[in-house]
Structure formats: C-alpha cells, structure tokens
Amino acid sequence: MKKIAVIGAGIAGVTTAYALAKRGFKVTIIDSRRYPAMATSYANGGQLSASNAETWNTPKNIASGLKWMFKADAPLLFNPSPNIQKYKWMFGFLAETLRGTHKDNTLHTIELAKRARDVYFTIADEENIEFDLLKKGILRFYDSQKEFKEDAEKKSWIEQPGMEWEVMSPDEVVALEPSLTTANSKNKIVGGVYTKSDASGDIHKFCINLEKVLVEKYDVRVLTDTSVSNLSQRSHKILVEYNDGQNLDSEEYENVVICAGVNTQNFANKLGDSMNVYPVKGYSVTIDLKNEQSKKGAPMVSLIDQPVKIVASRLGDKFRVAGTAELAGINTDIRQDRIRPLLRWVKEFFPEVRTESYTPWAGLRPMTPNMMPLTHESKMPGVFYHTGHGHLGWTLSAATAEIVAEKISSTD
C-alpha cells in the first residue's frame, strides 16, 4: 500500500487526506499546530459559494484598490511597505488582468465550486458529519444602483445549471430574508441576486469532524505539533524530516502533498519550484446568538453585501460576518479598525443582533495572481502542491483535492 504524507491539516489537507484514503492509500497528516484547522480554516465566511467564485482580475477592481489604498476601513487595504514577494504578486495580478482571463477563469472556478459542493454534501451524508450545513442558497444584495446593474447584467454569461443568477427586486430580497433591514442605513436596498444552489457551513467544525472520521474509519495517522523541516529524494521515495518539539525524526513516503496554505511558498522556494502565492489577509467576527432577540434578528440565508464585499452566514447558534482583503505579508494581528466595519455592518442591517459577545479573527488566504488553485507536481518527483485557493478555500478544496488524488492515483 502506497504511503502518502499530507502536510497541513486545514481544509485543503483534510479533504486531500480523505480523497486519498478513500482510494486505499495509507495516509499520514502532519501539521505544526496542536489541532486541525487552526489557521485559515478556522473562522472564514462559511460560504460554499459558486456564486462568489468570480476572480478579482478586472480593471474595476484595480481602480477600486487604488481608491481604497489609504483608507483604513476599506474593503481592500494595501500596505505599501517594500516586500519582493508582494510586488511580484501584484505585478502578476496586473498581468493577468491585462491578459483578460477573468471570464474564462471565473467559469472554470464555478465548475470546481459546483463539483466541490457535491463532494461536501456526499461526505456529510456518507460519513454523518455535522458542520451546521444550511442549503438555503446565497443572497447578494445592493444599496448601489450602479453595482446592482453591473451584476444583474452578468446573468447573460455567468448563469448555468447549479449556479443560478436570479435577479430580484428590493421587495423580493426582503421577502427572502425578512431580517434584512435598512432602517439604520443611509441607503436603501435597490435589488439582489439569489443563487439557490449555494450553501453555507462551519469550515472548522467540518475539518475537526472529518479528521475524526479519517482516524477512526480510514486509519489515517495524524501528527500534530509537528513541523516539517526538510524534504529530500531518496531513491524512488521522499524522505520527510520533521520535528515534534522534542525529537527530530524522519520517514519515507512514496508521495507528499503540500497543503500548507501560505507556507507552501516556503516549500516551493526550498524545492526550486516556481510559485507565486501571497497571503491576502481577511477578517471575521463570530457573534454568539445567546438570546432570543438575537436569534430572531439574525438571517438564515447566507448573504453577500456586494458593494462593501462583506459576507455573512448563520452557523448554528452563531452568526459569522467576514470581509476585507489586506496585503500585509505574514501577519495575523487583529486590527480593530478592520473589525469595527464588520460590527457596524451588523448594527446597520441587523439591529436586533446584539454584538457585545463576539470573537474577532484574522487569517491569511493563500492567493495566486490569477486566483486559480494549484494542484501540480513539484520538480521533485512525487511531491504535489495543493494550495492557492485564496478566499475560496472552503468553496473549492473538496474538488481540487479530488484532482490531486486522481493525479497521484494515475502514477500508482
């Protein structure tokens, strides 16, 4: 039986381990943290969203980024401090925009998102995994007539089976999600777009529960608190050297899959592989719905406030609100000037939800310049990468994990 090491126990790692274990491989997961899904897979927006799979490589987004550059609470914040990797990524992003790959890449990403969504639903059913899954679709809403008109016109090329693009009037928006109000807003809702096949769920809970299934049902070994220090070729195998904080050890594997999020770039640099993955920082707040007033006042349909790029999902007895993109390198410090806009947004649209009890969070999304995930083999034979999903790690990983597993199976 082929032995395979998966480096990283976030959503990319656990879905890769599952796809490989289902194919009969003997899998070991190695992660530097004490528990699975403690980094970027901890507290994202919660959306399994083909509707939000549109890539960002558009002239409009570049113009918006320049406009927002020095605004502390802007949806996109750029730290101008010198950093070679950051500027390399930015130039790559600009080049992809000029190449005009936006539509083709978006359509490909939508196909991946739909495939991943089906895989998640199947895993939930077959493995009896609970992760606050809600199959109520995703509702985008707008208080900008210009933004609404631009997105409504995308229906002509973006809509397809499994990725509906139902354009709604303001009354239809409120009828679908009655808790949504603009009583405290300067602007009124002018319309919406509803994608009924989308869903939402708790990524952290999914990873934790799937890891239990992997250990108990598929005999997957999990090494936590363990850092991989080196990979090297030994005959037809790969020697993985690691440190568990007390001992240095090593083990041979036929294959290694690197699912280390933003740290995958470090592995690629050591292995001499060309890679351009940059950490795009995102923030979230998770609000406890402790009283009946808050529970009734929170939405059940997952939401995207498109003009300000904020997403929200109901996760059991919690309400997750996430947004912003920040180019600030490897930095997970939680800035209050990035958290406050999320709390203001809750007060503006869901005034019945009390926000005195919430948990702030910041995570680093591994993003490529063209926003397409990476599933290719390294220069070192037998080593594969699974990263680069950006803000769509939850949405895409189950599908890209299958792609990696299929590539490894074909070399078996």
N, C-alpha and C positions, 0 to 999 in steps of 0.2 A: 504494500500500500504506500503510495507516494506521500511523503511528509512535506507539509507546507507551513511556513510561518507567515502570519499576518501581523504586520507592525502597525499598531493603532487599534483602539477599541471604541472609536466613535462610530457614527452611523455607517461610514464607508467601510470600516473594519469589520463590524459585526455582520453586516449584510454580505460582505465578501466571504467571511468565515462560514456563514450559513450556506451560501451558494456552493462553496467547495465541499463542505461536509455532506450536503445532500447528494453530491456526485461521488461520495465514497472516499474522499481523501482524508488523511489524518492531519488535523489542523491544530496549530498552536497560535494563540493570540498573545502578543506581547505589547504591554502598554506601560508608559512611565508613571502613570497615576495609579492611585490606590484602587479606584473603581472605574468601570467603563463609562464612557460618555460624560466625562467631567470637563471637557474643553468646549469646542464649538458646538458639540451635540448636546449641550446642557439645557439651554433655555432660548431656543430660537423662536420665530414667529408661529411655528406649529402648523404651517400650511403645506399640504400635499397638493401642489398647485400648478397644473398645466397652464392655467390662465396667467400665471405670473412668470412664465418661463421665457419671456421676451428678453433678448440680450440688450445690453445697455449701449451698444456701439452705434449711436446715432449722433448727427451734428447737434440736434436739440439738447441731448444730454451733456455734450461737451460745453455748449453755451451756458446751460444751467449751472454746470460745475464751476465755470469761470465766474459767474454772477454770485454764486454762493461761497466763493473761496474764503472770504474773510468774515463770514457771518457765523458766529459760534453755534447757533442752534439750527443751522441749515441742514436739509436732508443729506447733503454731501459736503464733507469738510476735508480740505486738503491742507496738510501740514507741509509748508514749503522747505523745511529743513533738508539739507543735502543728504541724499542716500542713493547710491548707484542702482540698487535693485528697484527702488520706487520709480526712478526716472526711466529706467529700462522698461518697466511695466507700462508706464504712462505713454511712452512713445509707441509701444506695441499696441496699446489700446487705440491710439490715434491712427496708426497704420491700418488696423482692422476696420475702423470707421470709414477711412478713405477708400478702402477696398470694396465697401458696400456689401459686406457679408451678413448684415443684420437680419434680413428676412429669411435667408436660407438657413442660417444658424438657429434662428428662433423656431422655425418649423421642425428642424431636427431635434431641438431640445424638447419641443412639445411631444414628439413621438416617444422620446425617452421618458418623459414625465408620465405619459399615459401607461407605458409599459411598467414603470416603477409602481404606479398606483395599484395596478392589478396584482403585482407581486406582494405588496404590503397587505392588500385585502386577503390574498391567499394565505400568507403567513399567519395573519390574525386568526383566520378560520381553522387552518390545519394544526397550528401549534397552540391554539387557545390563548393568545397573547392579548392582554388588556393594556391599552395605551390611550384611553379617552378618545377613541376614534369617533368622529362625527362625519357622517356622509350627508351634509346639508349644503354642499356647494360653497362657492366663494362669491361674495358680492363686492364689486368695486363701486365706489360712489364718488361723486364730484361736486364741488362747490364752485368750479371754474367752467364756464360755458366753453371756453376755448379747449381746455383739456378734454372735456366730455365729447365735443365734436370730433376731435382728432382720434380719440379712442373708438368712438362709435363707427368711424369710417374704416377701422381695421377689420371689421366683420367680413369684408369682401375677400380678404386673403388669409385671415387667421382662423376662422371658424372651420370646424371639421367634426366628425363623429367623436364623441368623448371630450371635445373641447369646444363647448357651445359658447356663443358670444351674444347672449340675449340682451339687447339694448332696452333699458327701462326708463320710464318717466319717473319724476320725483314721487308721485303717489304710489307707483308700483314698488319703488325702493323701500318706502316706509311700510307698505303692506307686507313685504317680505321679511323685514326686520323692524318690528314696531318699536323696539327700544331705542332705535337711532333717532336722535332729535337734534335740531339746530337752534333750540331755544336760547342757548348761550353763545351762539356763533354769530359772527358779523355777516357771514354769507349763508345763503340757503342752498340746500341740495338741488342741483339742476338736472340730475339724471344718474343712471347707473348702468353697469354691465354685470350680468349674472352668469356664472358658469356652474351649472348644476351638478356636473360630474366630479367636481373637485371635492376635497375633503380636508380635514384637519385632525391633528392628534399630537400627543406629547412625545417628542423625539427621545427625551431622556428615559422616560418610562419604557418606551419600546426597546431601546438598547439594553437596559437593565434586564428586562424580562426575556428578551431573545438570548442574551448571554446565559441565563439560567437554563434555557432550553438546550442551547449548544453544549453546555457541560453535562447536563443530566441525560439528554436523549442521544446526542451525537458524539459524545466522548471527546469533546474539544477541550484541550488544555488551555488554561488562561494564566499567564504570568503577569501580574500587576506589580506596581512599584519597581519595574524593571526597565532599564534604558538600554537600547541597542547602541553599542559603541562602534561597531565596525561590521562590514560585510566584505567577504573575500571569496574568490573562486578556489575551490579545491577539487581537482579532477572534474567530475561532472556534477558536483554538488556545490552548495553555497554554505560557507561557514558563517554563522551568525554569532558574534561575540556580544555578550551583554553583562550588565551589572545590576544586581538586585538591591544594591545599597550596602550589602555585607560581603558578597562574594562576586568575583569575576568568573564567568563561565562561558562556554561556547557549545554550539550544537550544529550539526549538518542537516540541511534540508535540500530537497530537490528543487523547490521553488520558494520564493519570498515575494509577498505582495506588500508594498509600502503604502499604507493608508494613514499617514502621519499628519494629515492636514497641512498647515502652513510649514511645518518642519520637514515636509517631503522635499522641499527645495534644498535643504542642507544635505540630504542623502544624495540627491541628484548631483550636487556640486562635488561631493566626495567621489562619486562613481564616474564623473566626467560626462554626465548626460546634459544635453541642452534642455533647460526648463525655465519657464518664466511664470512663477506662481508668487503672488504677492498677498499679504494679509490685509484684507479690507475689513475694518472693524465695524461691528454692529452692536447695538444696544437693545436691551429689553427691560421691561418691568413685569413682574408677575404679582398680580393683586389677589389677595385672599378674599373670596366671597363669603365672608363669615356670617353676615346677617341676611335676612330675607329680602330686605330692601335692595341690597347689592346684587343678590342672586336674580331678582326680578328685573333689575335695571341693566344687567349685562346682556349682550347679544348672544344668540345661539348660532347664527350664521357667521362664518368666518368672513372678515372684512379686509378690504384694502382701500385706504384713503389715497387715491392715486395722486392728487396734486402735491401732497406732502410726503408721499412714499412711506406711510405707516400702515402696518398690518396688525390685525387683532384676531385672537382665537379664544374660544371658550374651551378650557381643558378641565373637565370635571367641575370641581368647586373652586377653580382658579380662572383668572382672566389674564391672558398674556397679550401684551402690547409691545411691538418691536418696530425698529426702524433705524434710519440713518446709516450712512456709509462714511467711514473716516479712513483716510490714507495716512497712517501714523506709524507704520512699521510694527514690530513685535512689541505690542504694548496693550495690556488688558486693563489698564487703570480705568476706573469708572468715573467719568466726568459728570458732575451734576448739571452743567449747562447742556449736556446731551440727554440727560434723564428728564429734566424739567419739561421739555416739549412733549414727551410721551404722557406725562401726568396731566399736563394742560389739555392735551387732546382728549383724554378720558373725561375730564371735567366738562369740556365743551360739548361732546356728543353723547356722553352717558352720565349725566349729572347725578343719577341715583346711585352710582357705584362709588363707594367710599374708598379713598386711597391712602388712609393713614397706615394701613398694613400692606406693605409691598416689598418685594425683593428686587433690587436692581442687578443687572448683569451686563457684562460686555464680553464678546467673543470675536475671534479672528477667522474670517471666511477665507479659505484658500482660493484665490481667483486668478484665472488666466486672462491675458489681454482680450481674447475673443470670447471669453466666458464659456468656453466649451470644456467639459471634463476630460481628464487624461486617463487612458486605460492601456498605455502601450508598454512594450518591453524595454528594459534598460540595455545599455551596451553590454552589461554583464549578463550573459545568457541565463535565463531562469528567474530573473528579477523583474517584477512588473510594478507599475505605478497605478494607483487609484486615488486620484485627487483632482483639485481644480474646479470643484462644483460651484464655488462662490456662494451666493445666497440661496442656491438651490440644492444644497447637500441633502436635506431631508427629502426633497421632491424627486431627486434623480438617483440616489445611491443604490436603491434596490435594483434598478435596471442596469446601471454601469457595473455593479458587482456581478451580475449575470454575464455581462460581456467579458469581464476579466476571467471569470471561471470557465467560460467557453473557450477562451484562448488557451488557457492552461490545459484544459481537457484535450484540446486538439493536438497538443505536443506530448500527451501521455503515451 
